[in-house]
Amino acid sequence: MTHHVLDPIERTSEVLFGLIMVLTLTSSIRVTEGSQADVRSVLGAAIGCNLAWGLVDAVMFVMTNFMERARNLATFRAVRQAPSAKTAQARILDSLPRVVSDVLTSAEIESLHQRLVLLADPPQDVRLTRRDFLGAVGVFLLVFLSTFPVVIPFLVLSDLSSAFQASSAVAALMLFGTGWSLGRYAGRPGWRAGLGMVAIGVGLVALTVALGG
């Protein structure tokens, strides 16, 4: 089985975040109807903003993965060092998704407990791995590169109205594509999830602009 560095939810979230950021800024171009110098200023701000937030998201990705593994290690140790089987079983149940824990019997939970006890001793500490850094690079690229398809129409079309329409169409297609991918991953109709993502994206951009973002 292939394990991707970033799962579909993470990939979709990062692309959506990058699109929301850049659309919030490009929307201001239409509102202000500024000069070419103003347009270049806004586009530069959009690229710089997604560059910065790509870096922030990459760092947060590494931190989140590190802390999650630290939590898992702490849970593993707590189960192995529990003073009683009942305490160990309670810790195991707390660490499992509700849909899983609700269907396990006491015998099955105790079987998990015994298997965990027989495992080799866990590492003393959690370390950053190559996978963490690859994931961080992926997060950064998704946020940063999602900027360019939206801003390219402003760079190649001289008519501001046409550029804005082309940019909006590209953004809508990207939102639909990310929604389609996420819907298929969740076992839902791709077209419905795609349309839902377009609606969510438009709504978030409108809200962000209204709030002065």
C-alpha positions in Angstrom: 0.0 0.0 0.0 1.3 3.4 -0.9 1.4 6.0 1.8 1.4 9.6 0.6 3.3 12.2 2.5 0.1 14.4 2.4 -3.3 12.9 2.4 -6.1 14.2 0.1 -7.6 16.3 2.9 -4.3 18.0 3.7 -3.6 18.7 0.0 -7.1 20.1 -0.6 -7.0 22.2 2.5 -3.7 23.8 1.5 -4.8 24.5 -2.1 -8.0 26.0 -0.8 -6.2 28.2 1.7 -3.8 29.4 -1.0 -6.7 30.2 -3.3 -8.7 32.1 -0.7 -5.7 34.2 0.1 -4.9 35.2 -3.5 -8.6 35.6 -4.5 -9.1 38.0 -1.5 -6.3 40.2 -2.9 -7.2 39.9 -6.6 -10.9 40.8 -5.8 -9.6 44.2 -4.6 -8.4 44.9 -8.1 -11.9 44.9 -9.4 -13.2 46.9 -6.5 -10.6 49.7 -6.8 -10.3 49.6 -10.6 -6.8 50.8 -10.3 -4.1 51.5 -12.7 -1.6 49.0 -14.0 0.8 50.1 -11.3 -1.9 49.3 -8.7 -2.5 45.9 -10.3 1.2 45.0 -10.2 1.3 46.1 -6.6 -1.7 43.9 -5.7 -0.3 40.9 -7.6 3.1 41.4 -5.8 1.2 41.5 -2.5 -0.7 38.3 -3.4 2.5 36.4 -4.3 4.3 37.7 -1.2 1.3 36.8 1.0 1.1 33.2 -0.2 4.9 32.9 0.0 4.7 33.9 3.7 1.7 31.8 4.5 3.2 28.9 2.7 6.2 29.1 5.0 4.0 29.5 8.1 1.8 26.5 7.1 4.9 24.4 6.4 6.3 25.1 9.9 2.9 24.3 11.4 2.8 21.1 9.5 6.1 20.0 11.0 5.0 21.0 14.5 1.7 19.3 14.3 3.2 16.0 13.1 5.8 16.2 15.8 3.3 16.8 18.6 1.0 14.1 17.3 3.7 11.5 17.4 4.7 12.7 20.8 1.2 12.2 22.0 1.0 8.7 20.5 4.3 7.8 22.2 2.9 9.1 25.5 -0.2 7.1 25.1 1.8 3.9 24.3 3.9 4.4 27.4 0.8 5.1 29.5 -0.9 1.8 28.3 2.2 -0.3 29.0 2.8 1.3 32.4 -0.8 1.3 33.5 -1.3 0.1 37.1 -4.2 -2.2 36.1 -5.7 -3.8 33.0 -8.8 -1.6 33.5 -6.8 1.6 33.4 -4.9 0.3 30.3 -8.1 -0.5 28.5 -9.5 3.0 29.3 -6.4 4.6 27.8 -6.7 2.5 24.7 -10.3 3.4 24.2 -9.5 7.1 24.7 -7.0 6.9 21.9 -9.3 5.3 19.3 -11.9 6.9 17.1 -15.4 6.7 18.7 -16.7 4.6 15.8 -14.0 2.0 16.5 -14.1 2.1 20.3 -17.9 1.7 20.5 -17.8 -1.8 18.7 -14.9 -3.3 20.6 -15.6 -5.8 23.4 -13.7 -6.0 26.7 -11.9 -9.1 25.4 -10.8 -7.4 22.2 -9.5 -4.4 24.1 -7.6 -6.6 26.5 -6.1 -8.5 23.5 -4.9 -5.1 22.2 -3.4 -4.3 25.6 -1.5 -7.6 25.8 -0.2 -7.1 22.2 1.1 -3.6 23.1 2.8 -5.0 26.2 4.7 -7.5 24.1 6.0 -4.9 21.6 9.5 -3.8 21.7 10.3 -0.8 24.0 9.4 2.5 22.3 12.0 5.1 21.5 13.0 7.5 24.3 12.0 10.6 22.3 10.3 11.7 19.1 12.5 13.0 16.3 11.8 14.9 13.1 12.0 12.7 10.0 12.6 13.1 6.3 8.9 12.6 5.8 8.1 15.6 8.0 10.3 17.8 5.9 9.0 16.4 2.6 5.5 17.1 3.8 6.5 20.7 4.8 7.9 21.3 1.3 4.6 19.9 -0.2 2.5 22.2 2.0 4.6 25.2 1.0 4.4 24.4 -2.7 0.7 23.8 -2.6 0.0 27.2 -0.9 2.5 29.2 -3.0 2.0 27.6 -6.4 -1.8 27.9 -6.2 -1.2 31.7 -6.5 0.1 31.6 -10.1 -2.8 30.2 -12.1 -5.0 32.9 -10.6 -2.7 35.8 -11.2 -1.3 34.9 -14.7 -4.4 36.3 -16.5 -3.5 39.8 -15.0 0.0 39.4 -16.4 -0.9 38.4 -19.9 -4.2 40.3 -20.6 -4.1 44.1 -20.9 -7.9 44.5 -20.4 -8.5 44.5 -16.7 -12.1 43.3 -17.0 -11.1 40.3 -19.2 -8.2 39.5 -16.9 -10.5 39.4 -13.9 -13.0 37.2 -15.7 -10.3 34.8 -16.8 -8.8 34.7 -13.3 -12.2 34.0 -11.7 -12.8 31.2 -14.2 -9.4 29.6 -13.4 -10.1 29.9 -9.7 -13.5 28.3 -10.1 -12.0 25.4 -12.0 -9.3 24.9 -9.3 -11.9 25.0 -6.6 -14.1 22.5 -8.4 -11.1 20.3 -9.0 -10.1 20.2 -5.3 -13.7 19.6 -4.3 -14.0 16.8 -6.8 -10.9 15.2 -5.5 -12.0 15.5 -1.9 -15.5 14.2 -2.6 -14.1 11.1 -4.4 -11.8 10.5 -1.4 -14.8 10.7 1.0 -16.9 8.4 -1.2 -19.2 11.2 -2.3 -20.3 12.3 -5.8 -17.4 14.3 -7.2 -19.4 16.8 -9.1 -21.5 17.7 -6.0 -18.4 18.1 -3.8 -16.9 20.2 -6.6 -19.8 22.6 -6.8 -19.9 22.7 -3.0 -16.3 23.7 -2.9 -16.8 26.5 -5.4 -19.7 27.8 -3.2 -17.6 27.6 -0.1 -14.7 29.3 -1.7 -16.8 32.2 -3.1 -18.4 32.6 0.3 -15.1 32.7 2.2 -13.6 35.2 -0.2 -16.7 37.4 0.1 -16.6 37.2 3.8 -12.9 37.9 4.0 -13.2 40.9 1.7 -16.2 42.2 3.7 -14.2 42.0 6.9 -11.4 43.9 5.4 -9.0 41.0 4.8 
